[in-house]
Amino acid sequence: MRKKYLVLDRLLALIYDLIFIGLSLLVIILGYNYLNTNIFKFGTTLKNIILIFICFLVYLIEFTVLPLLIKSTVGKYLTELEIISTQGKITFGRLLFREMILKHILYLSVIGFIADCFYFMVKKQTIHDFLLKTSVIHKEI
C-alpha cells in the first residue's frame, strides 16, 4: 500500500524544483554571458532570443522529460514523490499539455489558483492532475 503524502511534501517539491530551475538558469546565463563577451559577439536581440530558448529548454526538460523518464521532477524525487497515470499511460504530449497549458492557465489567474487549492484540499489531487488522469503519490520503497 502506498503511503499518503502531506500537502507540505508537494509544496516542498515545488520549492526544490524552483531552486533547481533558478540555479540551472543562473549557471547557464553566467556561462552564456562569459562566452558572449570573450568568445562570441551576439547582438542584444539575438542574445535575448537564445537565452529565452535556453530557459524554455531547461523548463521543458525539468517538467516534461524528467517525469517521463523517472516519473518525477527533481523536487518530487528529493521528496520521494512520483507521478503516476490513473488511466492509460503517461505520454510526452500529456505532460507537455499539463505543464505548458493547464498549470499556467490555473496558476496565472487568481480564481484558478484558489479553485485549485480548494480542489486539492478536498480531493488531494490538483485540477491539472484530475483533468489529465495523473496523480502524485509517495514512492514505494
C-alpha positions in Angstrom: 0.0 0.0 0.0 1.3 3.4 -0.9 1.9 5.9 1.8 -0.1 9.1 1.8 1.9 12.3 1.4 1.4 15.6 3.2 0.5 18.8 1.4 3.8 20.2 2.6 5.6 17.4 0.7 4.2 18.6 -2.6 4.9 22.3 -1.7 8.5 21.4 -0.7 8.9 19.5 -4.0 7.8 22.7 -5.9 10.2 24.8 -3.9 13.0 22.3 -4.7 12.0 22.5 -8.4 12.1 26.3 -8.4 15.5 26.3 -6.7 16.8 23.8 -9.3 15.5 25.8 -12.2 16.8 29.0 -10.8 20.3 27.6 -10.2 20.4 26.0 -13.6 19.4 29.2 -15.3 21.9 31.2 -13.3 24.7 28.9 -14.3 23.6 28.9 -18.0 23.2 32.7 -18.1 26.6 33.3 -16.4 28.3 30.9 -18.8 26.5 32.4 -21.8 27.5 35.9 -20.8 31.1 34.8 -20.4 31.0 33.2 -23.9 29.3 36.2 -25.4 31.9 38.7 -24.0 35.0 36.6 -24.5 34.4 34.3 -27.5 31.2 35.1 -29.4 29.8 38.5 -30.1 26.0 38.4 -30.5 23.7 41.3 -30.8 21.3 42.1 -27.9 18.2 40.8 -29.8 19.8 37.5 -30.8 21.2 37.2 -27.3 17.8 37.6 -25.7 16.2 35.1 -28.2 18.9 32.5 -27.4 18.5 33.0 -23.6 14.7 32.7 -23.8 15.1 29.5 -25.9 17.6 28.0 -23.4 15.3 28.9 -20.5 12.4 27.2 -22.3 14.5 24.1 -22.8 15.5 23.9 -19.2 11.9 24.2 -18.1 10.8 21.6 -20.7 13.4 19.1 -19.5 12.7 19.6 -15.8 8.9 19.4 -16.1 8.2 17.1 -19.0 11.3 14.9 -20.0 12.3 14.0 -16.4 8.8 13.0 -15.3 8.6 10.8 -18.5 11.9 9.1 -17.7 11.9 8.8 -13.9 8.3 9.6 -13.0 9.2 12.7 -11.0 10.8 16.1 -11.2 13.9 16.9 -9.2 11.8 18.2 -6.4 9.5 15.3 -6.4 12.5 12.9 -6.5 14.0 14.6 -3.4 10.7 14.4 -1.5 10.1 10.8 -2.7 7.0 11.6 -4.7 6.2 10.3 -8.2 3.7 11.0 -10.9 1.6 8.1 -12.0 -1.2 7.7 -14.5 -4.6 6.8 -13.2 -5.8 6.0 -16.7 -3.7 4.9 -19.6 0.0 5.7 -20.0 1.8 9.0 -19.3 3.0 10.4 -22.6 5.1 13.3 -23.6 2.1 15.1 -25.1 0.1 14.7 -21.8 3.0 16.0 -19.7 3.5 18.9 -22.2 -0.1 19.9 -22.1 -0.1 19.5 -18.3 2.9 21.7 -17.7 2.7 24.3 -20.6 -1.0 24.9 -20.7 -3.1 23.7 -17.8 -0.7 24.8 -15.0 -0.2 28.2 -16.5 -4.0 28.8 -17.0 -4.7 27.7 -13.4 -1.8 29.4 -11.7 -1.8 32.7 -13.6 -5.3 33.5 -12.7 -6.3 34.2 -9.0 -9.6 32.4 -9.4 -7.8 29.3 -11.0 -5.3 29.2 -8.2 -7.9 29.5 -5.5 -10.1 26.8 -7.2 -7.0 24.5 -7.5 -6.2 25.0 -3.8 -9.8 24.2 -2.7 -10.0 21.2 -5.0 -6.7 19.9 -3.6 -7.9 20.2 -0.1 -11.0 18.2 -0.8 -9.7 15.5 -3.3 -5.9 15.5 -2.5 -5.4 16.0 -6.2 -4.9 19.2 -8.3 -7.2 20.1 -11.1 -4.5 19.6 -13.7 -3.8 16.1 -12.4 -7.6 15.3 -12.4 -8.1 16.6 -16.0 -5.1 14.6 -17.3 -5.8 11.5 -15.2 -2.5 11.6 -13.3 -1.8 11.5 -9.6 1.2 12.3 -7.3 2.0 9.6 -4.8 4.8 8.6 -2.4 7.2 6.2 -4.0 7.1 2.6 -2.8 10.3 1.7 -1.0 
